[in-house]
Amino acid sequence: MLQNGNYEAILGRIPTYIAFLENYKDIYISATIIANELNYGEVMVRKDLAKISVGGRPKIGYTVEKLLNDLKTYMGYHHETRAVIVGMGRLGEALYHYKGFKPYHIKVVAAFDMHNKYDHMDQFESICKSNQIDIGIITVPKEHAQAVCDLMIKNQIKAIWNFAPVVLDVPKHIIVQNENMANSLAILTKLTNDRWHES
Amino acid sequence: MLQNGNYEAILGRIPTYIAFLENYKDIYISATIIANELNYGEVMVRKDLAKISVGGRPKIGYTVEKLLNDLKTYMGYHHETRAVIVGMGRLGEALYHYKGFKPYHIKVVAAFDMHNKYDHMDQFESICKSNQIDIGIITVPKEHAQAVCDLMIKNQIKAIWNFAPVVLDVPKHIIVQNENMANSLAILTKLTNDRWHES
């Protein structure tokens, strides 16, 4: 979960804009309509889009096709990102088979585990070398996460998507995104309690 | 992913503070140490903790036990939150078996699906009625998500954790947290490209 700073917050909304526009049937669209449909503030939507696309015209809005293309270009969907997963328990399997990555041109090239039908860790180095992997996804138990992370960095992986509940120790130039399912649910729980169980 | 606003950002950090403190062996701890260990800004950590716990003393810091207790109380970990999951594909299964919810006193009471060994949708109403469910977790394919959401709200569920890639239509008093795996990975990809492939 990326929650620090404004830039990440904007990036968090762009895939939602894209998904919405992909299903929008008209030729033109305004920031007002997008804001209403997505329950976002109108000023925020207007600012977000203005940062990325220059095609907006007063009263008419944006051409859907151009806006969609600008958003996708900005996010880098037009070139393929390659990832590997290490740790094929239930979560690893769910991510490996997840169909939602495809529209984003994210390809999970290999899935590693010690014990089963997936790619064996012995092949990690050679597969990374021949595929230019950008992103390493860590879904191993927390006691193995740092070792897997070190191995990924040693093999030129540039960013880590970490599902293990540990703080990884990485060099400054490596980007880590921590995804903690329990944290997300804990936040939702707190917001629910705020609204329903307190005055 | 909750990315709007400062309050949610703080809530996003608290579970990380808690996880860190649970493994911390000393009696006292300072905001400086926490900031260094978690790679957070020191001023931010200081402000976060001051909002939640009054025990901090200059030069000494906080008593770990009291700080931990204050953070947990703030997040509502001391009372049980009950959830149900609908949609037992790979992602639903992974969440259902996920051990990480336990420390947060979040209990997944039932798991529903049409086709397999889990609770059948026919029992949805009666299980919700007898268990006072707070949170509904939606992991069905997107074409069924709105119907499942409507059913949850009809059965007094107060908040929705939605993994289906759709914008759900809900009454104003219902809290929805959208969790889109592809969005998270798309953001990480963009940040990686920013750092490695552009000037």
Contacts between the chains, C-beta under 8 A, distances in Angstrom:
chain1	res1	chain2	res2	distance
A	1	B	1	5.8
A	1	B	12	6.0
A	1	B	184	7.3
A	2	B	1	8.0
A	2	B	3	7.5
A	2	B	184	7.8
A	2	B	187	5.8
A	2	B	188	7.8
A	2	B	191	7.8
A	3	B	2	7.5
A	3	B	3	6.0
A	3	B	8	7.1
A	3	B	9	4.6
A	3	B	12	4.5
A	3	B	13	7.7
A	4	B	9	7.0
A	8	B	3	7.1
A	8	B	187	6.6
A	8	B	191	7.7
A	9	B	3	4.6
A	9	B	4	7.0
A	11	B	186	7.9
A	11	B	187	4.6
A	11	B	190	5.5
A	11	B	191	7.3
A	12	B	1	5.9
A	12	B	3	4.5
A	12	B	183	6.7
A	12	B	187	6.0
A	13	B	3	7.7
A	14	B	186	7.8
A	15	B	180	6.8
A	15	B	182	6.8
A	15	B	183	4.2
A	15	B	186	5.0
A	15	B	187	7.6
A	16	B	167	7.5
A	16	B	178	7.9
A	16	B	180	7.8
A	16	B	183	7.1
A	19	B	165	6.2
A	20	B	167	7.0
A	37	B	167	7.0
A	38	B	167	5.9
A	39	B	167	7.5
A	74	B	190	7.9
A	75	B	186	6.0
A	75	B	189	7.5
A	75	B	190	5.2
A	76	B	189	6.1
A	76	B	190	5.7
A	76	B	193	4.6
A	76	B	197	7.9
A	77	B	186	7.6
A	81	B	189	4.7
A	81	B	192	7.5
A	81	B	193	7.8
A	83	B	185	7.5
A	89	B	94	7.9
A	90	B	90	7.2
A	90	B	93	5.6
A	90	B	94	3.9
A	90	B	97	5.6
A	90	B	98	7.8
A	91	B	94	4.5
A	91	B	98	7.3
A	93	B	90	5.6
A	93	B	94	7.3
A	94	B	89	7.9
A	94	B	90	4.0
A	94	B	91	4.5
A	94	B	93	7.3
A	94	B	94	4.4
A	95	B	181	6.8
A	97	B	90	5.6
A	98	B	90	7.8
A	98	B	91	7.3
A	98	B	181	5.9
A	98	B	182	7.4
A	100	B	165	6.0
A	100	B	180	7.3
A	100	B	181	6.1
A	100	B	182	3.9
A	101	B	181	7.7
A	101	B	182	5.3
A	101	B	185	6.2
A	103	B	182	7.4
A	104	B	182	5.7
A	104	B	185	6.9
A	104	B	186	4.8
A	104	B	189	7.1
A	106	B	182	7.5
A	106	B	185	5.7
A	106	B	186	7.2
A	106	B	189	6.3
A	134	B	189	7.2
A	134	B	192	5.7
A	134	B	196	7.8
A	135	B	185	7.3
A	135	B	188	6.4
A	135	B	189	6.8
A	135	B	192	6.6
A	158	B	192	5.3
A	158	B	195	7.5
A	158	B	196	5.2
A	159	B	188	5.6
A	159	B	189	7.8
A	159	B	191	7.1
A	159	B	192	4.2
A	161	B	184	7.4
A	161	B	185	6.3
A	161	B	188	5.7
A	165	B	19	6.2
A	165	B	100	6.0
A	167	B	16	7.6
A	167	B	20	7.1
A	167	B	37	7.1
A	167	B	38	5.9
A	167	B	39	7.4
A	173	B	195	7.4
A	175	B	188	6.8
A	175	B	191	5.5
A	175	B	192	5.8
A	175	B	195	6.5
A	177	B	184	6.8
A	177	B	187	7.4
A	177	B	188	4.6
A	177	B	191	7.8
A	178	B	16	8.0
A	179	B	184	6.1
A	180	B	15	6.8
A	180	B	16	7.8
A	180	B	100	7.3
A	181	B	95	6.8
A	181	B	98	5.9
A	181	B	100	6.1
A	181	B	101	7.7
A	182	B	15	6.8
A	182	B	98	7.4
A	182	B	100	3.9
A	182	B	101	5.3
A	182	B	103	7.4
A	182	B	104	5.7
A	182	B	106	7.4
A	183	B	12	6.6
A	183	B	15	4.2
A	183	B	16	7.1
A	184	B	1	7.3
A	184	B	2	7.8
A	184	B	161	7.3
A	184	B	177	6.8
A	184	B	179	6.1
A	185	B	83	7.5
A	185	B	101	6.3
A	185	B	104	6.9
A	185	B	106	5.7
A	185	B	135	7.3
A	185	B	161	6.3
A	186	B	11	7.9
A	186	B	14	7.8
A	186	B	15	5.0
A	186	B	75	6.0
A	186	B	77	7.6
A	186	B	104	4.8
A	186	B	106	7.2
A	187	B	2	5.8
A	187	B	8	6.6
A	187	B	11	4.6
A	187	B	12	6.0
A	187	B	15	7.6
A	187	B	177	7.4
A	188	B	2	7.8
A	188	B	135	6.4
A	188	B	159	5.6
A	188	B	161	5.6
A	188	B	175	6.8
A	188	B	177	4.6
A	189	B	75	7.5
A	189	B	76	6.1
A	189	B	81	4.7
A	189	B	104	7.1
A	189	B	106	6.3
A	189	B	134	7.2
A	189	B	135	6.8
A	189	B	159	7.8
A	190	B	11	5.5
A	190	B	74	7.9
A	190	B	75	5.2
A	190	B	76	5.7
A	191	B	2	7.8
A	191	B	8	7.6
A	191	B	11	7.3
A	191	B	159	7.1
A	191	B	175	5.4
A	191	B	177	7.8
A	192	B	81	7.5
A	192	B	134	5.7
A	192	B	135	6.6
A	192	B	158	5.3
A	192	B	159	4.2
A	192	B	175	5.8
A	193	B	76	4.6
A	193	B	81	7.8
A	195	B	158	7.4
A	195	B	173	7.4
A	195	B	175	6.5
A	196	B	134	7.7
A	196	B	158	5.2
A	197	B	76	7.9
